[in-house]
């Protein structure tokens, strides 16, 4: 495997995305003052319709440690089959419906969502979500 396709975390080589997820989960230490609270992680993606990245997000929902983490997924635009699969694994899915609103309205909706949901970690995927 070429060096460009491999990622190194703490000097350990991760070969596949699911290994990276398992590694991150295994090495996460909750803050000392919230050990009885699940860490809330919000994944933000352009869409949750069909695609390779969307399949990875389904895997995140399926494979995460439900005793330590609560996952939320936000699609800036469309929902599809992957969104339904994520819901079946017990995670919340929200669409901001970006295709029907402007950028300023999208930003206001995201701000309102984050204030209400109060995730501990926000993980953005793909270029537009950054």
VEXMIDO-400425 format. One record per residue (C-alpha): chain; x, y, z; residue in one letter. Coordinates in Angstrom, 3 decimals, always signed. Layout:
BEGIN
+------+----------+----------+----------+------+
: unit :     east :    north :       up : code :
+------+----------+----------+----------+------+
:    A :        X :        Y :        Z :    a :
...
+------+----------+----------+----------+------+
This chain:
BEGIN
+------+----------+----------+----------+------+
: unit :     east :    north :       up : code :
+------+----------+----------+----------+------+
:    A :   +0.000 :   +0.000 :   +0.000 :    x :
:    A :   +1.417 :   +3.408 :   -0.908 :    x :
:    A :   +2.368 :   +5.850 :   +1.817 :    x :
:    A :   -0.337 :   +8.271 :   +0.621 :    x :
:    A :   -3.102 :   +5.761 :   +1.354 :    x :
:    A :   -1.880 :   +4.949 :   +4.845 :    x :
:    A :   -2.395 :   +7.096 :   +7.892 :    x :
:    A :   -0.375 :   +6.980 :  +11.066 :    x :
:    A :   -1.838 :   +7.725 :  +14.472 :    x :
:    A :   +0.483 :   +7.643 :  +17.479 :    x :
:    A :   +3.047 :   +5.762 :  +15.366 :    x :
:    A :   +0.561 :   +2.963 :  +14.629 :    x :
:    A :   -0.359 :   +2.339 :  +11.004 :    x :
:    A :   -4.063 :   +2.253 :  +10.228 :    x :
:    A :   -4.858 :   +0.356 :   +7.026 :    x :
:    A :   -8.639 :   +0.784 :   +6.704 :    x :
:    A :  -11.156 :   +3.445 :   +7.852 :    x :
:    A :  -12.903 :   +0.996 :  +10.207 :    x :
:    A :   -9.566 :   +0.364 :  +11.923 :    x :
:    A :   -9.167 :   +4.122 :  +12.357 :    x :
:    A :  -12.607 :   +4.325 :  +13.973 :    x :
:    A :  -11.848 :   +1.463 :  +16.345 :    x :
:    A :   -8.466 :   +2.999 :  +17.205 :    x :
:    A :  -10.012 :   +6.408 :  +17.946 :    x :
:    A :  -12.736 :   +4.856 :  +20.093 :    x :
:    A :  -10.273 :   +2.685 :  +22.009 :    x :
:    A :   -7.996 :   +5.647 :  +22.772 :    x :
:    A :  -10.689 :   +8.166 :  +23.731 :    x :
:    A :  -10.596 :   +9.193 :  +27.372 :    x :
:    A :  -13.706 :  +11.033 :  +28.564 :    x :
:    A :  -13.117 :  +14.256 :  +30.513 :    x :
:    A :  -12.732 :  +13.612 :  +34.256 :    x :
:    A :  -15.815 :  +15.643 :  +35.235 :    x :
:    A :  -18.194 :  +13.851 :  +32.827 :    x :
:    A :  -17.261 :  +10.177 :  +33.167 :    x :
:    A :  -20.919 :   +9.183 :  +33.684 :    x :
:    A :  -22.047 :  +11.068 :  +30.543 :    x :
:    A :  -21.811 :   +9.707 :  +27.021 :    x :
:    A :  -19.538 :  +11.740 :  +24.773 :    x :
:    A :  -21.704 :  +13.298 :  +22.076 :    x :
:    A :  -20.170 :  +13.327 :  +18.589 :    x :
:    A :  -21.847 :  +15.140 :  +15.703 :    x :
:    A :  -20.819 :  +14.182 :  +12.164 :    x :
:    A :  -21.569 :  +16.883 :   +9.565 :    x :
:    A :  -21.639 :  +15.893 :   +5.904 :    x :
:    A :  -22.955 :  +17.476 :   +2.700 :    x :
:    A :  -25.542 :  +14.727 :   +2.253 :    x :
:    A :  -26.582 :  +11.366 :   +3.594 :    x :
:    A :  -27.723 :  +10.021 :   +0.236 :    x :
:    A :  -25.749 :   +7.367 :   -1.646 :    x :
:    A :  -21.952 :   +7.428 :   -1.825 :    x :
:    A :  -18.735 :   +6.051 :   -0.376 :    x :
:    A :  -18.393 :   +8.578 :   +2.442 :    x :
:    A :  -22.002 :   +7.990 :   +3.416 :    x :
:    A :  -21.284 :   +4.248 :   +3.709 :    x :
:    A :  -18.405 :   +5.095 :   +6.063 :    x :
:    A :  -20.792 :   +7.148 :   +8.224 :    x :
:    A :  -23.159 :   +4.165 :   +8.376 :    x :
:    A :  -20.203 :   +2.086 :   +9.589 :    x :
:    A :  -19.432 :   +4.724 :  +12.244 :    x :
:    A :  -23.006 :   +4.430 :  +13.497 :    x :
:    A :  -22.941 :   +0.639 :  +13.413 :    x :
:    A :  -19.511 :   +0.170 :  +15.038 :    x :
:    A :  -19.341 :   +2.864 :  +17.716 :    x :
:    A :  -19.241 :   +2.007 :  +21.410 :    x :
:    A :  -22.798 :   +2.759 :  +22.562 :    x :
:    A :  -21.730 :   +2.692 :  +26.207 :    x :
:    A :  -19.327 :   +5.609 :  +25.679 :    x :
:    A :  -20.567 :   +7.592 :  +22.686 :    x :
:    A :  -23.785 :   +9.096 :  +21.393 :    x :
:    A :  -23.651 :   +9.889 :  +17.660 :    x :
:    A :  -25.558 :  +12.567 :  +15.787 :    x :
:    A :  -25.458 :  +13.067 :  +12.029 :    x :
:    A :  -26.233 :  +16.306 :  +10.210 :    x :
:    A :  -26.663 :  +16.416 :   +6.430 :    x :
:    A :  -26.427 :  +19.875 :   +4.921 :    x :
:    A :  -28.670 :  +18.743 :   +2.054 :    x :
:    A :  -30.314 :  +15.447 :   +1.082 :    x :
:    A :  -31.126 :  +12.305 :   +3.020 :    x :
:    A :  -31.362 :   +8.847 :   +1.518 :    x :
:    A :  -30.926 :   +5.162 :   +2.308 :    x :
:    A :  -27.757 :   +5.677 :   +4.399 :    x :
:    A :  -29.663 :   +8.091 :   +6.667 :    x :
:    A :  -32.312 :   +5.441 :   +7.298 :    x :
:    A :  -29.638 :   +2.850 :   +8.092 :    x :
:    A :  -27.990 :   +5.251 :  +10.542 :    x :
:    A :  -31.343 :   +5.779 :  +12.277 :    x :
:    A :  -31.796 :   +1.999 :  +12.539 :    x :
:    A :  -28.554 :   +1.851 :  +14.533 :    x :
:    A :  -29.995 :   +4.362 :  +17.020 :    x :
:    A :  -28.291 :   +7.603 :  +15.977 :    x :
:    A :  -30.146 :  +10.833 :  +15.260 :    x :
:    A :  -30.150 :  +12.214 :  +11.714 :    x :
:    A :  -31.033 :  +15.789 :  +10.770 :    x :
:    A :  -31.169 :  +17.479 :   +7.371 :    x :
:    A :  -30.604 :  +21.223 :   +7.026 :    x :
:    A :  -32.228 :  +21.146 :   +3.539 :    x :
:    A :  -29.511 :  +23.346 :   +2.036 :    x :
:    A :  -30.805 :  +22.903 :   -1.525 :    x :
:    A :  -33.960 :  +24.839 :   -0.566 :    x :
:    A :  -32.403 :  +27.600 :   +1.532 :    x :
:    A :  -29.540 :  +30.060 :   +1.207 :    x :
:    A :  -26.157 :  +29.997 :   +2.909 :    x :
:    A :  -27.121 :  +32.477 :   +5.650 :    x :
:    A :  -30.187 :  +30.473 :   +6.569 :    x :
:    A :  -28.048 :  +27.320 :   +6.605 :    x :
:    A :  -25.587 :  +28.953 :   +9.005 :    x :
:    A :  -28.424 :  +30.097 :  +11.283 :    x :
:    A :  -29.923 :  +26.596 :  +11.301 :    x :
:    A :  -26.558 :  +25.017 :  +12.094 :    x :
:    A :  -25.946 :  +27.488 :  +14.917 :    x :
:    A :  -29.393 :  +26.761 :  +16.371 :    x :
:    A :  -28.846 :  +23.011 :  +16.021 :    x :
:    A :  -25.467 :  +23.111 :  +17.793 :    x :
:    A :  -26.838 :  +25.276 :  +20.590 :    x :
:    A :  -29.708 :  +22.844 :  +21.192 :    x :
:    A :  -27.845 :  +19.549 :  +20.628 :    x :
:    A :  -24.640 :  +20.714 :  +22.400 :    x :
:    A :  -22.314 :  +18.038 :  +20.963 :    x :
:    A :  -18.963 :  +17.545 :  +22.675 :    x :
:    A :  -17.225 :  +16.978 :  +19.331 :    x :
:    A :  -18.149 :  +18.163 :  +15.822 :    x :
:    A :  -16.521 :  +16.176 :  +13.018 :    x :
:    A :  -16.958 :  +17.621 :   +9.528 :    x :
:    A :  -16.585 :  +15.491 :   +6.413 :    x :
:    A :  -15.919 :  +16.540 :   +2.811 :    x :
:    A :  -15.004 :  +20.011 :   +1.598 :    x :
:    A :  -18.332 :  +21.814 :   +1.788 :    x :
:    A :  -19.037 :  +20.813 :   +5.384 :    x :
:    A :  -15.692 :  +22.297 :   +6.493 :    x :
+------+----------+----------+----------+------+
